[in-house]
Amino acid sequence: IAQFFHIELAPDDFFHLAVGTPPVLDGATGTLTWDASHGYEKLTLKSASATEKLTLDMKGNHLDVIDSELVGADGKTVWSVANTDFTDVGGHRVPGKTRFKSPDQKQDLLVEWGDSRQLNVPLEDAKFALAAPAGLPMCGQTVNLTPSKTQP
């Protein structure tokens, strides 16, 4: 992910961004308020290490995460995410565009996810088979690592 998008992000966190569900703080307590000017729910999660703020659009029986921001205990923004253009993919609401910012890493990434995204694609068993390269010892075999007398 860092190589292609120039941001340091765990694969699971990247997946959360792709489906519009940013990771949330473990062991956090929450406060929910109403933003009447936009018609959004505002959720603030607090833990000992950080605070996360989420804006949720729950109109039309959806749960769209409009934006989310993680602020460390030092008061500095660790990352922020903003989602727009929500659509349905395989029965799930996902953003059409996601903007990810990581001020500490000086990164700002805009992703337009496109129309070919699929979720929960079945994988063939062959994708999980790995053939060992030729010449490697098989599991359980003893390998002699001492040099032979004919080698210098």
C-alpha positions as CSV (number, residue, x, y, z in Angstrom):
1,I,0.0,0.0,0.0
2,A,2.8,2.4,0.9
3,Q,4.6,1.6,-2.4
4,F,1.5,2.2,-4.6
5,F,-0.3,5.0,-2.7
6,H,2.6,6.6,-0.8
7,I,0.9,6.3,2.6
8,E,1.7,3.9,5.4
9,L,-1.5,2.0,6.1
10,A,-2.2,-1.5,7.3
11,P,-4.0,-3.7,4.7
12,D,-7.0,-4.1,7.1
13,D,-7.2,-0.3,7.5
14,F,-7.1,0.2,3.7
15,F,-10.0,-2.3,3.4
16,H,-12.0,-0.3,5.9
17,L,-11.4,2.8,3.8
18,A,-12.5,1.1,0.6
19,V,-15.8,0.1,2.1
20,G,-16.4,3.4,4.0
21,T,-16.0,2.0,7.5
22,P,-12.9,3.5,9.1
23,P,-11.3,1.6,12.0
24,V,-12.5,2.6,15.4
25,L,-10.7,2.9,18.7
26,D,-10.6,-0.2,20.9
27,G,-12.1,0.2,24.4
28,A,-13.4,3.7,23.7
29,T,-16.4,5.4,25.3
30,G,-18.7,7.3,23.0
31,T,-20.9,10.4,22.9
32,L,-23.5,10.9,20.2
33,T,-24.9,14.3,19.2
34,W,-27.2,15.6,16.4
35,D,-26.0,18.1,13.8
36,A,-29.4,19.7,12.8
37,S,-27.8,22.0,10.2
38,H,-26.7,19.0,8.1
39,G,-29.0,16.2,9.4
40,Y,-26.0,14.1,10.6
41,E,-25.2,12.2,13.7
42,K,-21.8,13.2,15.3
43,L,-20.1,10.4,17.2
44,T,-17.1,11.1,19.4
45,L,-15.1,8.1,20.7
46,K,-12.5,8.6,23.4
47,S,-9.8,6.3,24.8
48,A,-6.7,6.9,26.9
49,S,-4.6,7.1,23.7
50,A,-6.8,9.0,21.2
51,T,-10.1,10.6,20.2
52,E,-11.9,9.7,17.1
53,K,-14.7,11.8,15.6
54,L,-17.1,10.4,13.0
55,T,-19.9,12.1,11.1
56,L,-22.7,9.6,10.2
57,D,-25.5,10.1,7.6
58,M,-28.3,7.8,8.5
59,K,-30.9,9.1,6.1
60,G,-32.9,6.5,4.0
61,N,-32.0,3.7,6.4
62,H,-28.3,3.9,5.4
63,L,-25.2,4.3,7.6
64,D,-22.8,6.3,5.6
65,V,-19.6,7.5,7.3
66,I,-19.2,11.0,5.9
67,D,-15.9,11.7,7.6
68,S,-13.7,10.5,10.4
69,E,-10.7,11.9,12.2
70,L,-8.3,10.3,14.7
71,V,-6.5,12.7,17.0
72,G,-3.7,11.4,19.3
73,A,-3.4,12.2,23.0
74,D,-1.0,15.0,22.0
75,G,-3.8,16.8,20.2
76,K,-2.3,16.2,16.7
77,T,-4.4,14.7,13.9
78,V,-3.1,11.2,13.1
79,W,-5.3,10.7,10.0
80,S,-8.6,11.9,8.6
81,V,-11.0,10.4,6.0
82,A,-13.8,12.0,4.0
83,N,-16.2,10.0,1.9
84,T,-18.6,11.1,-0.9
85,D,-20.7,9.7,-3.8
86,F,-22.0,6.6,-1.9
87,T,-23.4,3.8,-4.0
88,D,-24.5,0.2,-3.6
89,V,-22.1,-2.7,-4.3
90,G,-23.4,-6.2,-3.8
91,G,-26.0,-5.0,-1.2
92,H,-23.5,-2.8,0.7
93,R,-23.2,1.0,0.7
94,V,-19.7,2.1,-0.2
95,P,-18.2,5.5,-1.0
96,G,-17.5,6.4,-4.6
97,K,-14.6,8.7,-3.5
98,T,-12.5,8.7,-0.4
99,R,-10.0,11.4,0.7
100,F,-7.4,10.2,3.2
101,K,-5.0,12.6,4.9
102,S,-2.1,11.8,7.2
103,P,-0.6,15.2,8.2
104,D,2.3,13.6,10.1
105,Q,3.4,11.8,7.0
106,K,2.5,14.8,4.8
107,Q,0.1,12.6,2.8
108,D,-3.1,13.5,1.0
109,L,-4.7,10.8,-1.1
110,L,-7.9,11.0,-3.1
111,V,-9.2,7.7,-4.4
112,E,-12.0,7.4,-6.9
113,W,-13.0,3.7,-6.4
114,G,-14.6,3.2,-9.8
115,D,-17.5,1.0,-10.9
116,S,-15.8,-2.4,-11.0
117,R,-15.4,-2.9,-7.3
118,Q,-16.7,-6.2,-5.8
119,L,-17.1,-7.3,-2.2
120,N,-16.8,-10.8,-0.8
121,V,-15.6,-12.3,-4.1
122,P,-15.4,-16.1,-3.8
123,L,-11.8,-17.4,-4.1
124,E,-10.9,-20.7,-5.7
125,D,-9.0,-23.2,-3.6
126,A,-6.1,-23.0,-6.1
127,K,-5.4,-19.4,-4.8
128,F,-4.4,-20.9,-1.5
129,A,-2.1,-23.6,-2.9
130,L,1.6,-22.9,-2.8
131,A,4.1,-25.1,-4.6
132,A,7.6,-25.2,-3.0
133,P,10.4,-24.3,-5.4
134,A,12.3,-27.4,-6.7
135,G,15.3,-28.5,-4.8
136,L,14.1,-27.5,-1.3
137,P,14.1,-30.2,1.4
138,M,10.6,-31.6,2.3
139,C,9.3,-31.0,5.8
140,G,10.6,-33.6,8.2
141,Q,13.8,-34.3,6.3
142,T,17.2,-33.8,7.9
143,V,19.5,-31.5,6.0
144,N,23.3,-31.8,6.4
145,L,24.6,-28.2,6.8
146,T,28.3,-29.2,7.2
147,P,30.5,-28.7,4.2
148,S,31.7,-31.9,2.4
149,K,35.4,-32.8,2.5
150,T,35.7,-32.2,-1.3
151,Q,34.7,-28.5,-0.9
152,P,37.4,-26.0,-0.1
